[in-house]
Amino acid sequence: MKAAVYREHNKDPRKVVKIEDIEIPKIKHNQVLIKVEAASYNYNDLWGIWGDPIKIPLPHISGSDIAGTVEDVGENVLDIKKGDRIVGYANLTCRVCGKCTSGKEYDCLQRQVWGFQTGPLWGGFAQYTYLPEVNVIKIPDNVSFEDAAAISMVGLTAWHMLVTRANIQPGQNVLIMGGGSGMGIAGIQIAKLFNCDVIATAGNKEKMNKCLELGADHVVNHREPDWYKKVRNLTKDREGVDIIFEHIGKSVFPKEVSLLNMGGTLVSTGATTGYDSEIDLRYLFFRGLNLMGATQGTRGGLEEIIKWTSKGKIKAIIDTVYPFGDMVMGHIKMMESQLFGKLVTTPQKL
């Protein structure tokens, strides 16, 4: 089979990511073999190639978001059958600790992000891959492989942030930072699913208009120095924002905290502009704020995302689909950040 393999780290993916011929993997008793029809990109694919912020097993196949057809099943697989259309759930956990058995598998101390931390040679950017049965979910016929791959991780994480962690309620005002990203696109749609008043931010006029098309009620440019003043003006009737959906980091974090109303919640899942940030602690204790972290989510959350996608209430927004032979260009485009929506590659199409 063909797979996108790198055997060393480099800041330029074109120098290390190569399409290679490797053996089709052998599955264990509790695993399923998957013919990968579509795989989407995430920023952790770049982290793996760079070897920063963590080292990962080499040689490596990246790719945490896949959808495809089941080719074979292990002898102890019960519910998944050959020919099933599935999407992968990339949260690999022990399944038996207190966190896992209480429905908080995202806090499992043994948790790994499949396609990022796993290996060697175990990820989604390949014509065939494998996962435990508990890490695949059937998808309806009206959800395409491309859409399933594009919405799975961003949808799962956004659902976890807003529903599980922030306990979103109908009618709240929600600030979605980076609304033009894959995460932000999912966040806007989930917040509107709950009939919230949504303020999105984006970095240019084109992305701002697309956020409005997705359903955002208001949009501001977070690259403008006074962006937070515009948000404050939009929320003055409630004396601030109820929920802030954050994944940008250092460049905006202090201002975000200042925008929260009494008892408001900021939930963060990333820090693309930097990890170290300062905040005015007076906001934290005087306003009784909730500052939360989130990463990935539950299998049930992904099932919710696929359900609402099949109903047309959540849409996977795809910027570009790359044939597998050109898939490294998706890494380059992601580095340049000139996109709206997800990047997808199709391993069966060279």
N, C-alpha and C positions, 0 to 999 in steps of 0.2 A: 504494500500500500504506500501511498504518498503521505508524507507528513512534513510540517514546517518545523525544522529542528535547529537549535543553536547549541554550540558546544563550548562557547566562551561568552563572556560579557563584553559589551561595547555600547557606547552611546549612540552609535549609528546602526540601527537594525539591519540596514542593507549589507553591512559587512559581515554579519554573523548568521542571520536567519536564512536558511537554505531549504529548498524542497528536496527531501531525500526519500529513497526507497528503504522502508524498514518492514519488519515482520508484522503481520496482523496479530494483535495481542491475544493471548490465551486467557479465557475467563475462569474464575473460581466458581464454586458451588452456589454462591449468593449474588453473583454478578450477571450483568447483561452486556452483550456485545452490540454496539450501536454503529450503524452506517450514518456518518455525519453528513447531513444535507446542508446545514447552515451553522455557522459559528460567528458570534459577534465579539468585537474588541472591547477591552476595558483597560483602564489606566494601569492596572496591575500587570498587564502584559508588557508594558514598557519597563516597569520596575524590575520584572524578571530578566529582561534583556540587559538592562543596565547593571543588575546585581546590587541595586540600591532601592529601598533602604535595608533590605535583608538579602542574604545569599539564598539561592535556591539550588535544588539538585541539578547537576549537569551530567550528560546532555539532557536538554529540556525541550518539551513541547508545551507551549503556552495554550491559553484558551480556556476560559471558565464558563462560557455560555454556548451551549450547543443544542441543536434540535435535529432529530433524524428518525430513522426506522430501526427497530430492534431486529438484529440479524440472528442472534442466538441467545439462549438463556442457560444459566447454570441449573444443576439438578435440583437445588432447593429453592429456586425462584418460584413464587406462588401466583402472583397476580399479573405479572407482565408476561406477554406472549410474543413469539416471533411475529413480526409484521406490525406490531403496535407503533403508532406515531407518538414520539415522546419528546419531552424537553428535560434537560438536566437540572438538578438542584445541586449547586456547587459547594454546599456546606457539609464537609465530611467530619463526623463527630463519632465519639465512642458509643453513643446510643444507650449507655447503661448507667452513667453517673447521675447524681441528683439533679444537676442542671438539665440534662437531656430528658430524664423521665418526668420532669416537672414542666416540660414544654419550653424550656429556655436553652435549646441546643446551641444557640448563638453564643452562649457563655461557657460552653464546654471547654475545659482547659486543654483538651486534646484536639480541638477544632483546627482544621486546615481548610484553606480555600483551594478547591480542586482546580488544577490547571495553572496555579500560581505557586503554591508551596509544595505540590506533589511531584513525584518523579523518582528516578529518571524516566524520561520518555512517557509521560502520562498527562495528557491534556487534550483539549478539544480541537486544536488546529491540525487535524489529521482526517484521512478518509474513513478510518474506523477508530473507535475508542471504546472504553468500558467504564461502567459505574456499578456500585452496589444497587440492588433493586430498590432500596429505600431512597436512593438519590435520583430516581427517574419518575416523571409524572406524565401520564397520558394527556395528549392534547386533542381537542375536537378537530374534525375534518375542516371546519371553516377557519381555523387558525393556521396560517402558512408556516412552514419551517423557518423562513426568514423572520417573520414577525415574532414567533416564539423565541428564537434565539436573541432577537434584539430587545425584547421586553423583559426577559427572565431576571437577570441580576439587578438591573436598575429598578425594575418594578418591584421585585422582592425587597430590595433595600429601602426604597421609598415607602413601601407599605409598612415595613417594620418601623421606620422613623416616625411616620405620621400616625399610624393606627396603634401599633403595639406600644411604642415608647411615649409619644406625645399625647396619646389618647384624644385624638382630634374629635371635635364635636361639631354638628351642623351649625352654621351661622357664624363661626369664628372667623377672624381675619388672620390670614396665613401669608407670611412672606417667604416666597420661594427664591432663594438666591441661585444665580446661575441657571436661569430658566431655559436657556438654549442648549444646555448639556443634556446627555442622556438621563442623568439623575433628575435634573430640573424638569424636563419634559414629563417624566413619570410623576413627579411631585405635584405639578400643576393639575394634572388630570385626576389624581387621587383626591386632592383637596376639593376640586369641583364635584367629584362624586359625592362628597359629603356636604355639598351646597354651601361651601365656605366662600368668603370674599377673598379673592386671591390677588396679591401683589407679586409680580415676578420682576426679577432683574435680569438684564442681559447687557452684553458689551458693545452692541452696535444696533443701528436702526433696523436692519434686516431681521436680526434675531428678536428684537423687541416686537416687531409686527407679527412674527410667527408665534410668539408667546400669546399675543392677543387672539390669534386665530385658534390656538389650542384651548382657549377658554379663560385665560387670565383676565381679571377685571381691570387691572391697572398694570403698568410696566414702567420701570425707571432704568436708567443706564448706570450700572454700578461702577463704571469707569469715570464718571463725573465726580469731582471732589465733593459736591453737596448732595450726592445721591440719598444719603440718609435723611437729610432735611425734607426731601420730597416725600419719602416714606412717612416721616413723622407727620407731615401735613395731611397725608391721606388717612392717617389713623388717629387724628386728634379727637374725634368723637368718642373713641374708646380709650383715650390716653395711652395709646401704644398698641403694639402687635401682640396677638395671643400666642402664635406659634411662629418660630423662625426655623426654616429648613435650610441647614447650613452645610456646605462642603467646600467652601473657598479658602477659609483659613485666615492667616495672619493679617492680610491687607484689609479685611473688613470686620473681623471679629469684635474688636472693641466697640465699634459703632453699632453693630447688631445688638450687643448686650444693652446698650443705652436705649434701644428702640422698644424693648419689651415692656408691656404694661404690668400692673401689679399681679403677681402670680403667674406671669408669662413663662413660656417654655422655649428654649433653644435646643434643638437636637442636631448634632453634628455627626457626619460620617466621613469627613475628609478635610484636607488642608493643603490644597494644591499650591497655594501661594506662600506656604511656610507653616511650620509647626509651633513656633514660639510666639506667644502673644501675651499682651498685658490687658487687664480689664480693671475698671474702677470697681472695687469690691463694695462700695456703698450701694451701687445698683443691686448687687446680689442680695444683701441682707435687708436693705430698706424695702425693696419691692418683693421680697420673698420669691426670687426667681428660681426656675428649674433649668439647670444646664446639664444636658444629657448627651451621652455618646451612643452610637448605634453602628452595627456592622452586619451586613447581610440580613438574615432573618430566619423565619421558620418555614418548613415545608408547607404548612398550612397557608402561610402568607403567599407563597408562590402559586398555590392552587387558587387562591382568591384572584390573583393577578390574571391567571390564564382564564378563569371564569369570566371576569369582566372584559377581557380582551375578546373572548368569543361572543360576548353580547354587544360589542361595539362601543362600550362605554370608556374603555381605555384603548388607545391606539399606539402601536409601535411605529415610531417615526424613524425612518432609515434614510441616512444621508447618501451613502454609496454602498453598492454591492460589488465586491472584487472577485474575479475568478481566482482560483487558488494559486495559479502560477504567478499572479501579481499581488498576492496577499500582503507582502511586506510593505507595499505602498499604503496600506491601511495604517500601519504603525507610523509611517512618516506623516500622514495627514493628521493623525491623532496628536503627534508632537507639535504640529503647527497650529492646532486648535481652530482650524478654519472649517468648521462643520456645524450642522444643526441636526441633531439626532445621532443615531448609532451607525457604526460601520460594520459591515457584514462580509464574510467570505463564504464561498460555496465550495467545499473540498472536493466534491464530485465533478466539478467543472474546472478543468485545468486551463 
